[in-house]
Amino acid sequence: PLDDRATFDLMCAGGTAGVFQLETRGITELVKRVKPDKVEDITAVIALFRPGPLGSKMDDEFVAVKHGQKKASYALPELRPILQDTYGTILYQEQIMLIAQNLAGFTLGSADLLRRAMGKKDPAALAAQRAPFLDGMLARGFDPKKSEELFEKMAFFAEYGFNKSHSAAYAYVTYRMAYLKTHYPTDFLCAVLTAEKGDRNKVMRFIKEARDMGIPVLPPDVNHSVADFTVQDAVGTDGRRQGAIRFGLAAVKGIGESAVEAIVAARREKPFLDVPDFLARIDLRRINKRVIEALIHCGAMDRFGHTRAALATHLDMLIAAANTRRAELESGQMGLFDLEPKAAPTVALPDVPEWPDAERLAREYEAIGYYLSGHPLDRFAEELRASAVDDIAELAHKPAGQRVRIACVIVEKQDKATKANTGRIAILTAEDTTGQVQCFVNQKAYPQWAAVADLNEPLLIHAQVQFEGDDDTLRLGVNGIERLDAARRSLAKVLVLRMDVGRVDLQAARRVLDLLLARPGHSPIEFRMRLPGVGTMELRASGDRGVEADRALIGELAAILGEDAVLLE
């Protein structure tokens, strides 16, 4: 259906990642302003989002009329049927042709010549079309002055006019993709991830999109994964079954197409029972020890119930046991009364505690190039949500020279001497949960980098946006670097509580105080007390008194004081 309310709601809310034509931040914001409720509105958005219409404020006019903030203006009543879909704005080249045909009596061929002359701003061609247009309108009884004004208006808008047939075709594809994302989000995002698997930043963006929509993104699994991303059932955090996206085996570093085929072929008759069974049944000529280690590190064998540390530590023992089992199978060794080959012998694997989170994630990243079971920034998630740091995915939309702050981990680093050998610089690849960006550390900032370079901890980078080369590649020029853990207080926004002294009773004030004392953290607290007849007095809690200003606390405080009384600034 072309009138699905849920699909339009998704677009109006800005959920357009992965949707054809609506992926950039700029057009997403335009969609949120327009609030489309029919496919014709999507057609108009696609036509509006170009330098000409945006530069001439056609988008503002369109939005104002659509939402009743301004009345549509039609110079002549006969223009209404032609322009009503675009709220009185001449937006499409076909509208120029229809005006010429319906109001001035042009044939479609002549109307097309007029469209071309107006679009190219060719003075001679325009002059040649002006008289026939004005004469045609006069012959149909239109006022000469209004006809002249209409011609000038057409000539102005024709410079920015877009081909409606082109825009409409795009709009139908856009709508259908938005419909699929709305009603089949897991399958949709799985398909997008497969299509974009060669673009690391896009893969990261859509992994985050999936998780933000409550869709689990699972690591590779030797019993379930094929080469690319797939959809499979999983058990959600609420215990109910839901769709999940499973990483493909081809994402594992060092594994080739032949190795993936070998794993899929080996489990075709039945799934692998445990690690020895897996190792005994795969073709070790196509899957070497390095690939098996990568499968362990990325979580592809987590299903067998051992820690990754245990499997990695005792891998040689497991391979030896599997080789013995394989030799028995290949020799056809069976007991006199055995009707089937013996089951694989159980290998008693000694318990080994799992690696610390930082090491487990580092090995996972090395094996597959992504953090899947967690992220080094996860322990800062609530604070980052409430702080003024920038997502790496949004940096490309910021102007050159703008100062930004990113919370990140460094996944690649290169230190070197300057050309004049007067000092050292560094080129870093920084990553957060939304993407990666290259950072240039100059001589002045290098000592700050040197102080944290070997810590392998999340960092806070202060930088300026830069665009390099003919293709305007995004890069950050680093001004300062510090450990994120040490920068927590400077990151935190201030929790502001607005209270009317004459209305807040003692019991409510006590509940507020109890909540604040129970949630120590890094966000400073500021009370804005309104005193009747006096004004507003601002009180800041002492420097060592802060709170963990997460959504839960804000919600509890708002329930006591009111939604408008609790702010993060």
Buried (B, 14 or more C-beta within 10 A) or exposed (E): EEEBEEBBEBBBEEBBBBBBBBEEBEBBEBBBBBBBBBBBBBBBBBBBBEEEBBEBEBBEBBBBBBEEEBEBEBBBEBBEEBBEBBBBBBBBBBBBBBBBBBBBBBEEEBBBBBBBBBBEEEEEBBEEBBEBBBBBBEEEEBEEEEBBEBBEBBBEBBEBBBEBEBBBEBBBBBBBBBBBBBEBBBBBBBBBBBBBBEEBBBBBBBBBBBEEBEBBBBBBBBBBBBBBBBBBEBEEEEEEEBBBBBBBBBBBBEBEEEBBBBBBEBBEEEBBBBBBBBBBBBBBEBBEEEBBBBBBBBBBBBBBEBBBBBBBBBBEBBBBBBEBBBEBBEEEEEEEEEEEEEEBBEBEBEEBEEBEBEEBBBBBBBBBBBBBBEBBBBEBEBBBEBBEBBBBBEBBEBEEEEEBBBBBBBBEBEBEEEEEEEEBBBBBBBBBBBBBBBBBBBEEBBEBBBEBBEEEBBBBBBBBBBEEEEEEEBBBBBBBBBBBEEBBBEBBBBBBBBBBEEEBEEEEBEBBEEBBEEBEBBBBBBBBBBEEEEEEEEEEBEEEEBBBBBEEBBEBBBEBBEEEBBBBE
